[in-house]
Amino acid sequence: MDKSRFSMLLLEPGEIYFEDYSCIITQQNSLKSDYFREGRLKLCSKSLLFEPRDWTYPLIKLQFRDCVELCLVDSTERNNVIVVKVKQYAEMLEENILAPYKFFYEKKDFYIFFDFASAEECLGQMQQLLRASTLHAPEHNSMVATILHSRYMRMKFDPVMMDDFTEEIVCELQAEKISPLVRHQGKLALTPTTIYFQPFSNIESIPILKIKFKNLKRIYKRRFLLRQVGLEIYSTEESSVPHIYLTFENEYERNRIYQILEESPHVSLEKVHVEEMTLQWQNGVVSNYDYLTYLNCMADRSKNDLTQYPVFPWIIADYTSETIDFTKPETFRDLSKPMGALNPDRLEKLKERFHEMTDPKFLYGSHYSAPGLVLFYLVRKYPQYMLCLQNGRFDHPDRMFNSMKDVFNNCLKNMSDFKELVPEFYDVEAKGDFLVNKFEIDFGSRHDGTKVNDVALPPWAKSPEDFVCKLRDALESNYVSKHIHLWIDLIFGYKQRGEEAIKAENVFHHVCYEGSVDLECIYDMNDRHALEVQIMEFGQVPKQLFTKPHVRRISPQIAKPMCCEMNRSYRIECIDVIRLHKESVTCVVRQSERIISVGRDGTLKVYDAEKRKQIRSVALSPTPLSCCVMVDNNVVAVGAWDNEIYLYDVEYGRVVESFRAHDDSVSCLTWLHKERLLISGGCDGVVRVWGNIGKTGQALRGLKMEFDHDGKITCLTHRRRHEVDVITGTSDGELFIWSLNNKGLIAKFSAHPSEITCVCFVLSADRIVTANTERDITVTDLSVLHSVYQKKLPDIGRSLYWDGNSLLWIGGGSGVLRQWNMLTVAQNAELNAHDGSINDIYFDEASNTLLTASEDRTVKVWKLTQAS
């Protein structure tokens, strides 16, 4: 059978195809007419479309609104005849060549001789649609919806095409399959193992679409025309249907299908949370292109919905130079401003208009992404979409996408042009095919007589492929990596709406924002239709993903050395178990071959790792010892519950000095080797900084500064940038950042709802990991002072340790030791290290060993070997 030329794209956007009939069409009431065409007649909600069997003949489109008369006629040759009298008609795809439709503004009679169907029955359906065409758009849509609904009610899901017709159907619903500008009505049926979609019409190439539950990869809830009724499903490549976008009658039905799929034991979905992806992007594991693609997906942007097509930024601002230099800031567009704010003169005029408006005000009267704007860029790749959207016509040749330089200049100067780009500009796999007139379509000639053909590229691009590759390089460049988070704030983040949007000159018409209009509550057909048209033509702002400033990406110069270790992991082997304490071991350090540990039994133990025997044991306090740090090669500082800090000389086996450091237990210590400062935290809520350490009897006099907190100090660490900052965690779940230079508070914020148990930096001086008593682990970006990743672990003790590269060691409350790669934000391995909670982890780079101290009264020494 010959392949049909008919496509839903030959209809108006949203027009419904009902059924087709085998027939002959002539322009006289005779089969002997010179105009004689055999083919099929398509009955649609706004038109009749005849497809001749012979491909050399054009398809004929007869709009119901152009019909003068529609009736049965008698014929000497056949009785099954209808005449359609029109005042104008259109022809398309003559000789199967894609081109603008030909419109004939003349009266014409078309006689339809049906081969098998009853002309009388067909006439009844046609006249019903003819009456609908005389109504205003809202009433017309309502009448067509009623006709469609009555047809739906008569149709049932046909189990014949199922893999196993004995399968139980657990759910059956009316749904629509969405593709750009087209909606296919049908029935969705779920069995315990398979998704089936059966279109009502015969337009699909296969009568039923099937997706096995076991092949499902990702499922996304989607907003479609400002209503939460969409569901986008992705499956594996081996699936016969790798992707499908469905919409339902209401949100409840959509959520019901989503829940069934999510809870099925046969479904195993790939889930990457926004926080996890953000952290991987920030670490340089995920590229800027992939991250923007991911954000678009999470913000309801899909290539199946032109009203919510993925949006990408203009990056390069130079389209005239012979060469392009990515090291020069002037090569790039200012990513901190929306397109409409890049030209100060234009912005001033727009702001004058904004202030003269009544509420709700808007700064920009057109959007940065809408169906017409998307197809403006992609008309050479998808010309059939533009013909569908613009009623069979392309845009005027002078208004088409002819030159990159002209389009960018227009976006900077035109008072109604603020469009961004589409992902195809950065898709190196497609090689810039959207810039080439590969179908050799006649788009017409410009005012200077030049024919519209391929897009004119800037001088620095040798070809469309080279152009796209250079744009991709620009997107991944150092400059863009440092500034792209500012653009994310505008499109997906906290500057998208509200007061921050006004400050950023980023305000669009209120209808395009999610939540501003509830179509379900608009019962007036005219009002609802007007809003739907506005949504279609104006576009929609993406779903807001971030309500706080987006984190910056770590500079590629820093990230690249780490990326080479992205997949690094260690095998760990226990080479020694040290049992010296009578109660739990709270802290452990290593200095050369000496392993020093302290415990709740109040004793300090020194163990020789080479000789494998204890060489020192001293009862420092009648109360538990909480922490210890080496302050030089032989002296260890120990914090105790009796409020004292003890300085013990390991070489000579004696207490050098002890002093009352706090008004309550000393909970944590850290040592700044370069500054020779000891920092202590106590349960009295105070952090103190001590100098004069090592000068006998001078420690108390060496108190340099102290920082007060409301809660108990549970952990502390420090970072070095231009100066040294101290970071403290409290029993209230708060983190404090203190400056040692000016002795003041830099920032404080709530990191957890409960007590912070441990803290350490990872990957950079702006990233900190904390854990709390509720088993939550959080990564916080200190540059924006909010978390970028959170995860609840099965258990967690009081210990975290970062190895200085990409690995984070996490001690579990049940004795499990976990190894996490902080670049990919994924667990590499875990093992049962102890029989009790792990209280401390210490890594000794010189011996390449990891030490763990536990509630089970042991210290274990682990040898690390890099996994292949």
N, C-alpha and C positions, 0 to 999 in steps of 0.2 A: 504494500500500500504506500502511496506517495505521502511524504511528510507534509502535514498541514502547515500552511503559512499563517493561519490565524493565531493570534496571541491576545491575551487580555490587555496588553499594552496598546492595542489598536482601539481600545475603548477609552472613555474618559476615566480619570482617576476615581476609584471607588465605584465605578459602574459594575453592575452585576450581570453575569452571563448565566442564562437559564438552561437552554438546550438548543439543539440544532436539528435541521430537517434536510433530507435529500430532496432536491428539487431542480427544476429548470427555470431560468429567468429570461424573459424577453422584454422588448419594448413595444410589442404589439400583442393583441389577443390571438396569437397564433404561434404554433411551434415551427412554422415555416418562415418566421421572421429572420431578417438578415442578422439582427442582434439576438444571438442564441447562445446561452451559456449554461452548461451543466455544472452542478456543484452542490454546496450545502449552505443553508440559510441559518445564521446564528441569531437566536432571539435573546436580546439583552434588555436591560432595564430602561435604557434611553435611546436605543437604536436597533435597527435591523442591519446585519452585516452579511453580505453574500460573498462566499469564497469560491471562485470558479475552479474547476478541476484542472483546467489548463493553466500552467504557471505564467504563460505569456500575457494572460488577461489580468487586469487589476482587480483587487477586491473593491466592492462597492458598499459604501456606508450610507444608510438612509436614517436620518435622525427623526424620531417621532415628532419632535417639535416643528419639523419642516414638512410634516405630512398635511396635505390638503384633504385627502380622502383615502379611506382604507375600507375595502368591501369585497364581497364575493362577486364574481362575474361568471356568466355562462360562456361556455366555449364549445364549439362543434367538435373539438378534438379531445377535450377532457372536461370533467365536471369539477375537479379539485383545484380551482384557480382563485387566487386573490390578486387584486390590483392595488398597488400602492402608488398614489399620486403625490409627488413632492414638488416643492418650489425650488429646492436646491439639493445637491448631493455631492459626495466626495469619492474620489478614487485613490487607491493606495497600493503600493508594492507592485506596480506594473513591471512585468518581466522579472519579478522578485527583486527589484532594486530598491534599496532603502533610500527614500527621498521624501521631501515635504509632500503632503497630500495635495492632490489637484481638486480644487473646488469649482463646481459648475453651478453658477447662479442662474438657473433656468428651470422652467417647469418640465417635468418628465414623468412618464407613466412607466411603471415596472410591473409586469405580469409574472406571478409566481405560480408555476405548475408543480404541485406537490406530487412526489412519486408514491409515497406510502401513507404519510400522515393525513389526517382529516383536515381539510381547509377550514371547515366550519369551527372545529375546536381551536385550531391555531388562531383564527380570526378573533375569537373571544378573548384569548390571552393578549393579542396585539392591541385590541381596542381598549382593554383595561389599562395597558401601559400608555396608550395614546392619551387617554383621559388624564393619567398621572402627569404627562408631559406638559399639560396646560396649566398646572398648578405652580405656585411659587416653590422655590427649592426646598424649604422645610416641609411643606405639605407633600411635595413630590416624594421626598425621602421617606416620610412616614407611610405613605401609601405603598411604596415599593417594599418597605420593611414588612408591612402587613401581608403583602402577596408572598414574600419570601418566607415569612413565618408559617403561613398555611402550607407551603410546600415542604418545609422542614418537618412539620408535624406528620406529614404523610410518608416521610422517608424514614427507614430504619437502617441501622447498621447491618450490613450483609456479612454474615460470618463465613461465607463460602471461601473468601480469599484469605482467611486466617491460616496460619501454619498448621494449626490443629483446631478444627472447628468444635472439638469437645472442650476447648479451654473455657473456663468460666470468665465472663466479663464482669469485672468488679466495679467498673464505672463507665458510663456512657454519657457524653455531653456534646452539645452543639459547639463548634469552634470554627475559627477562621485561620487559614494558613496565610501568613503575611510575607510578601516579597515587595520590592520597591514599586510603589504606586498601584499594587494589585492585592486584592483580598479574595482568597478562594474559600468558599463556604463548604462545610462538611461535618462529618461526625467523628468524634474522637472516642475511641474505646480503649480501656486499659484491662489487660488480663494480668495474672500474677507475674508474667515474664516478659510481656511485650506491649509497646505502644502501637496502636493502629490509627491511622487517619484516612478516612474514606471521603474523597471530595464528592459533592453532589453532582457536579458537572463532569463531562468527559474530557475536559481540557488538559488534565494532567497526563503525562506520558505513560504513567502506570496507574492502574485503577485503585491501588491502596498502598499507602506508605507504612513501612514497618520499621520499628527500632527496638531491638532487644534491650532489656534492662541491663544486662551484663555489659553492653557496649556503651552505656551512658558515661560521659566524662564530666560535663558541667551543665548546670541548670541555673538560669538567671530569671528572677522576676523582673518584668519590664513594665514601664509606663508607656502606654500607647494613646496618643492624642489626649494627653493629660489625665488619662484614667489608668488605674492600676489593674490592668486586665491582661497583660502580656506575659508570655513565658517563652524564653529562648532556650533551646535544648541542643547541646553539642554531643556527638558520639564519636567513637573511634573511626579511623580511616577505613577500616574493613567493613564498617556498617554500610548498608545500601543507602541509607539516608544519614549522611554525616552531620546534618544541621537542619533544624526546623524552627520557625518562629510562629507561635500560635497566640491567638487572642480569644478571650471568652466573653460571655455575656456580662459577667460581673466579677468583682474581686473575689467573692466567696468561692466561685467555681474554680478560678485560677489557683487560689490557695489550696483548695482541696486536692487538685491534681498534683501540685507541688509537694504536698505533704505525703501523698501516697507514694510518689517516686522516692522522696527522701528517706522514708521509713522502710522501704522494701529491702529485704535481706539480699536481693539480687543486684542491688544498685550500690556501686562503690564510686563515689564522686571525688574528683580532684578539687580540693578546697584550699585556696590561698587567700588568707585574710589581708585586708588592706594594710594593716600594720606590718605584717610579715613582708609583703611585697615592698612597702615603703622602705623598710630596713635593708632589704636586699638591694634596692635601687641606690640607697644612700651609701652602701658599702661598695658600689661599683659592680656588683654581681649581675644586676639587671640594667640594660641599656636605657638611655632616655627614650628612645623610640618604643621599646617594649613597655616601659613604665607608662608612657602616655596612652598607649593602646589599652593597657590594663585599666587605667583610670577612666577612659572613655567607656569601656565595657561596664565597669561598676556604676557609672553615672547614667546608665540606660541608653547609651549611644550604640547604635547597631547599623551596619551597612544595609540591613533589610528595611530600615525605616528612614526615608529621606528627611523627615521632619526632625530626626534625631541622629543624623549621620555623625560619625566620629569627627571631632574637631582637632586640628593641629595648628600650631602657631606659625606665623611668618617669623623667620629667623634672620635671614640675610636682608640687609637694607641697601646693598650695592648691586645694581643690575646694569652698570655702564662700563666698569673697568675691564681691562683686558685679562687681568689675573685677579685672583681672590686671595686675601691674606687673613687667615683665621686667628692670627695673633693680634690683630688690630681691633680694638673695641668698636671703632666707627664702621666696621664691616657689618655689625649686627644691629638689629632692631632693639629698642629699649623694651625688655620683657616685663618691666615693672608697670607698664601702662597698657591699657587696652588700645586697639587699633585707632579708635576714635579720638584718643587723647594724645597721639603722637605729633599731631600738627597743632601748635599752640594757637595760631590764628583761627583755625576752624573750631577748635575747642572753645574758644572765647565766645564765638557766635552761638554755638550749641548751648553754652551755659546761660547766655542771655535769654534764649528761648525757654530753657529749663526753669528759670526763676520767674518767668511770666506765666507759667502754666498753673492750673489748679490741680489739686491732688486727684488721682495718683500721677505724679510727674514722671517723665522719662527723659533721658539725655539723648538717646539714640532712637531714631524713628525706624530703623531697620536693624536686623540682627546680624551676628557674625557667622551664622550657619542656618540655612533654610533650604528647602528643596530646590528652588530656583538657583541659589548660589552654588549648591553642590553640583548641579548639572551644568552650570556655567563652566566649571572646571573640567567636567567629565563628558562633555557633549561628544567629543570625538571617540571616546571609548564606549559610551552608552547612548548613541543618538536616538534609539527607540524610546528611551525614557524622556528625552526632551520633547520629542514629537507627541508623546502621550500627555505630558504636562502642559504643553502649549497648543493643544488642539491641532496637531498635525503640521505645526510650523516651527522652524528654527528662529532664533533671535535675528534681529537686523545685523548684517555683517559687520557694521562698525561697532556694535555693542557686544560682539562675541569675544571670547578669550583668544586674542590674537598675539599678544606680546606680554612677556613677564614684566618688562620695564613699565609698560603702559598701565597694566593692572595694578602694580604696586603704587605707582604715582596716583592713580585714581583712588585707591584705598586711603591715601594720605590726604587728598585734597577734596574729594567729592563730599558734599554735605549729607549724602544718604548712602555712602558705601563704606562699610566698616568690617567687611568680611575677613575671616581668617582663612587658613588653608585646610585641605583634606589630607588624609594619611597617604594617598597615592604620591604626593610630592616627595615622600621620604621612603617609599617602598622600592628598595633596590632590586628585589626579585622580579618585579613587573617591568623594570628597565625603562620607566617613563613612557609606556605605551599610550597613556592618555593624552600625551602631547603631540601625537602623530595621527594624521588623517588616514588611518590604515584601511578604512572602508572606501576611500576615495569618493567621499560624498561631496556633492556640489552645495556648498554652504552659501554661495553667492559671492559678489564682489564688493569691496569697500569703496569709499567715496573717491579714492584715487585710482580706481580701476583694478587694483591687485585682488586676485582671488584669495578667498579664505582657505588656507590649507593647514600646514603644521604650525604650531605655536613658535613665534620668534623668541629665541633664547638669548640670554646675556652673552657678551663676547667671551667671558671666561668659561663658557660651557661648549665643549666640542660636539656634543650630541645629546639627545634626550637622556640616554643612559648615563653619560658623564654628568649631566646636569643634576639628575636625581642622586647620583653617588656623592656629588659635592654637597648637595643639600643635607644628605644624611651625615656626612662628615662634619658639617657645620652644627647639626643637631647634637652630635656627640662630642663637640669641641669643649675645651676647657672653659671658655667664656660662657657658653650656654649651660654647661653643667653647674656653674656657679650661680646662674641667674634664673634657671627655668622654674625653680620653686616659686618665684614671684608671679610668673604667668599662671601657674597652677592655683595660686591664691585667688586670682581673678576669675578663672573659669570654673574651677571645682571647689574653691576654698572659701575662706572667711570673708574675702572681699567681693564675693559674688552677689551678696544682697545685704540689705539693711544699711545702717549708718556707715559701715566700712566701705560699702559699694559707692555710696555718695562721696565719701572722702577720696576714693580712688577714681572718680569720674567713670563709673562702670555700671550705670543704671539704664536698663532697657524697659520696654513696655511691660506693665505689671502682668499681663495675661500670659507671658511666656515663662513665668516662674512657677515651679512646681508648688502646688498647694494654694496658689492665689485664686484659682477657679475650680469649683467642684461641679463638673458637668452633670453629675447625678442629681444635683439639687436644682438644676435649671429645667423647668418644665415647659417654658414657652419655646415652641419649636423654632420661631424666628431668631430668638436670642441665642439658642443653642447652636443653630446652624451658623450664625454669624461668628460665634467663637470658634467653631470647628474650622471654618474657612480661614479665620485669622491665624489659627495654629498652623494650618497647612502652608499658608503663604509666608508667615512671619518667622516661624521656627520656635524652638524651645531652648531655654537655658538648661544645661545639664543638672542632674540631681546634685545637690551640695554634698560633698564627701567629707570636707574638713571645716571645722568651726574655729580653729586656731591657726596661727601662721604655720605654713608647711615647713618642714625641716629642710635645711640645705644639704646638698650632696657633698660628700667628702671629696676634696680636690682629687682629680685623677692621678696627680703626681704622687699622692699618698696612697691611693687605692691600688695602683697597679702592682707594687711590690707584694701587697697582701693577696691580690687576686691570684698570683701564681701559686699561693697556698690554699686556694679556695676549697679544694677537696682534701686538704690534709687532715689526717686523723692518726691517732696513735694506738698501737697495741700496748697494753700495760700488763706487766707481770709482777706479782708480789715477790720481792726478793728477801724481805725480812719482816718479822713481826716482833715488836718490842712490847713486852709486858712488864712494866716497872711500877705503875701506879696502882694504888688500892681503890681509887675511885676514878670517875671519868676524866679523860684527858681533855683539857679545854683549848690548848694552843701548842703549836710546835713550830720550831725554826731549825735551820741547818746552817752551820758554819764550818766549811771544809768537811772533815770527817766526823765532826761533833754534831749530834742531834740533841737539841735542848727542848724539853717539854715541861709543861706545868699542868697541874690538875686540881680537882676539887678537894683532894686530900691535903692541900696546902704545901705540897712539896715540888721542888724543881729537880728534874733528873737530867743528867748528861750521859749520853750513850755514844760509844765509839763505833761508828758504822764499819770501819775496817776490821777491828778486833772483835766486833760483835759482843761487846760487854759494857756494863755500866761503869762509868769512871767517876761520876759525882752524884751525890744525893743530899739534898739539904731541905729541911723543913723551914720554909721562909715565914710562914704565917699559920696561926691556929685556924684561919678562915680559908675558904677556897681561893685559889689563884685563877684569875680570869683571862689574862693575856700576857704576851711577851714579845719583845722585839730586840734585835741586836743593835747596839748603839756604837760598837766598834768591834774589832776582831775578837776580843775576849770578854767584853762586858755585855750582859743582857739586862734589859729593863723589864721588870715584872709588875703587873697591876694586880691588886688583891682586893678582896671584899672588906678588908679592915681599913679601907680608904687610903692605904699606903702604896707608894711605888718603891720597889726594891731594885737597887743596882747591884748585880752579882757578877764577880769576876770569875769566869769559868776556869781560867788558867791557874789561878792561885786558890780557888775554892773558898772564897770569902765574900761577905756582903760588904761592898764598898761604901754604900750609903743607903739609907731609907728615909723617906719623908712623907708627911701627911699631905697628900695631893688634893683630896676632895673631902667633902662633908658626907659623902656616901660612897658606896663601892666604886672602885675603878673598873670600868666596863671594857675599855678598849684603848689601844696605844698605836701610834705610828711614828716613824722616825724619818726626819728629813736630813739625809746624810750631808748634803752640800752646805746647808745652813747650820747643821749640828743643833737641830731643835727637836725636842721630844714633845709630841702632842698627846694629851690624855683626855679621855671623855669619861664622865662619871654619871652614876645614877642620881646625882644631885642636879642634873640638868645643865652642867657647866663643862665647857671645853677649855682646857688651859694649855698654854704654850710655854715650854720650859727651855731656858738656855743654861749655860754653865754645867751641862751634863758632863761628868768626868772630872770636874773640879771638886774634890772632896769637901763636903760640908757647905757647898755653895748652891745646891740645887734650888732650895726655897728662895734664895735671893735672885735666882735666875728666872723668876716668873715674868715673862714678857708681855703676855696679854691673856684675857679670858673672854669667852663668848657665852652668854646666857641663853638658855632655852626653856620652854615651858615643860617639856617632857624629859624623860630620862634619855641619856645618850646611849644608844645601843650599838652604834658602829660609826666608823669614820675612815676617811681616806683623803688623799690630796691629789692635786694636778699641777703640772708645770706648764705655763704658757709664757707670756711675757713676765709674769710674776707667779707666785705660788698662792693657790687657793686651797682652803680646807673645806671638805664636804662632810657634813654630819647627818646621821639618820637618828630619828627619835622614836620613842614608844608611842607617840601620837601619829606616826605614819608620815611625818614631815621631813623634807630634806632642806638643809640650810647650806648656802655657799658663802664662805667668809674670806675676806682678803687679808693676807698677812701683811701686805704693804701698808694699807691705810687702816688696818684693824677694824674694818667695818663690814656690815652685812651687804653682800652683793644681791642676793635673792633668796627667797624661800618659797616653797610650794608644797602642796600635799601630794605625795607620791603614792600612798596607799591608805586605805581606810583603817588599817590596823598597824601594829608595831612592825617597824622595819628591823629585820634580823641581820642582814648583811648587805654590803655594798662594795662595788668595784667598778673601775672604768673598763671599757672595751673599745678597741679600734681607734678611738680618738679622744681628745681632751673634752669633747662635747657630748660624749655618749657614756651613760652610766647605767649599770644594771643593779637593781635592788630586788630583794625578796622580803616577804612578810610572813607573819604567823599563820596566814590563811592559805599558804602554799602558792601564792601568786609570784611570778617573776615578771619584772617590768623593765623595759629599756626606755630610758628618758633622754631626750635631747636637750641639753642644758642651754643651747642657743635660743630655743623657743619655749623652754620650761614646761614641756608637757610630754607625756609618754608617746612613743611611736610603736611600741609593741608590748603586748601583754599575753601571758599564758599561765594557766593553772596546771601545776605539776601534781603527780600522784602524792608526792611528799617532798619536803625540803627541810634541811637542817639549818645550821647557822653559818654556812660557809659557801663562799663563792671565790673562784680564783681565775683570773685571766692570765694566759701565758705570754702576753705581750705581742702576739700575732693575731690569730683568728679563733683560737680555742678558749672556751669557757668551761671550767670544771665546776660542777654543782654537787654539793654534798647533800644526800637525802636524809630525811628523818628516820628512815628505816635502815640506814646503812648502805643505800644504793649510791654509787658514784656515777654521775652522768657526764658525758663529754659532748659539748655542743659546739658546732661551727657557727660563729656569730656573723660570718659573711653571708652564708646561705640561710641562717636562722633555722637550723635543723639539727636534731640530735644525731650524733655520729654513732655513739655506743653507750651502753650502761653495763655495770656489773655489780654484783652484791659484794661490796668491799668489807663491810663490818656487820656485826650483830646488833649494833645500836646506832643512834644518830651520829652523823659526822659533824663534829664541832669546828674543825679547822682543816684547811688545805694549804699546803706550802709547796711551791715548785722551786727546786734548786737547779739552776741552769748549768752550773759547773759539773755536777754529777749526772745531769739529765734524769733526775729522780723526782717523784712526787711523793710528798708525805701527807698522810691523813691521820687525824686524831679523832677519837671516838668516845662515845658514852660507854662502850664495852671495855674501857680501860686500856686499850691498846693504841699504839702508833704503828702504822704499816708503811713500809718503804716500797714504792712501785717503780720499776724500771720502765722507761718509755722507749719504744722503738717505732719509727714511722711506718705506718701501714702502706703496703704497695698499692 
